[in-house]
């Protein structure tokens, strides 16, 4: 599988404002689809039920697509459930009585924490992961030592075996996911069980990443194996390196090669967009319960005011269910406001925007032109099964052209020309590697 760190290696000529008349046939690939000024991706983490019962119908009513990062092991019918891959946990527990936790045994012990047969042990795994991410491994070791001491002392209640039919009305099914995907939404991986990946050994980390992908592949198809996001937004290097072995795009953090063309910011970091000097700016905005509607609207306004911002909005709970829930009333008003700015903004799934950027930065074209016809050959070397988004091309045409027929393969479209300081041009959609694109004037 190609990784996103490979994709962004072709030098691309950045468009610059100019008053110079353009040559007939001069073509560029728009920074955003449809020639918009910015892009917005709505993303949801964890797959809590009100995302689908309440928020998704609002999005559908407004014809807004979204990305849902799902915990596959929580979905009935998934082949792969939460699991510990390793030695018997009784052996591990016994060893902790005489060998303190250290860098050699920490990851095995932390990986086993949720599978010791007791309630309340997962919190120690999570707390240890926070310390690892914070660069405090010795404190993480102390947390795991405390965990196993309590296990040996019998301080935790036994874990109850739960009936899988309990609370089924609060869980999404694969059949429902398929129906929502058919409505234009992206479903992507948030691992098998949502552990703290930086506190897992490599075997258990890869199980979480690979088996979640495998269930999505089997249930939904290859298209939905493009992106993933890391639980707790861990950016540990080991975690990201493993994740990029499995998924082309990771929402949690863009790859180093991607950084050559893109700045990356979190919600509070983007103070002065004028200072951004790269082709793209990935701006991750996290919406918490305390986040006001006016603040969220300001994110949209900022994105619409500049030409290079990809705003990635992260939501969790809805109407009291899930982490940091927002009210459905607030979401409804916010999404309606976002929709009202659609003339300037391309609202698309995370995968679609990432794919578009990847295709744009890796595509090349050859153009021939005369007074009767303009022909463009658009190609790239990416996996067409994954990179399936049309690119928006802008081609300058003779000044007398008003209506133009666009032909590519079996697709024929009639469009009206537009005009800017460079002259008459046509803005149209085209797919790489699907044959020549021909532009012809429709004569009256």
ABEGO torsion letter per residue (X at the ends): XBBAAAABABBBBBBBBBABBBBBGBBBBBABBGGBABBBBBBBBGGBAAAAAAAAAAAAAAGBBBBBBBBAAABBGBABBBBBBEBBAAAAAAAAAABBBBAAAAAAAAAAAAAAGBBGAAAAAAAAAAAAAAGBAAAAAAAAAAAAAAAAAGABBBBBBBBAABGAAABBBAAAAAAAAAAGBBBBBAEAAGBBAAABBAAAAAAAAAAAAAAAAAAAEAAAAABBBBBGGBABAAAAAAAAAABABBAABBBAAAAAABBBBBAAABABAAABABABBBBBBBBBAABBAAAAAAAAAAAAABAABBBBBBBBBBGGBEBGBBBAAAAAAAAAAAAAAAAABBBBBAAAAAAAAAAAAABBBBBBBBAABBBBBBBBABBAAABABBBBBBBBBBAABABBBBBBEABBBBBBBBBBAAEBBBBBBBBBGAEBBBBBBBBX
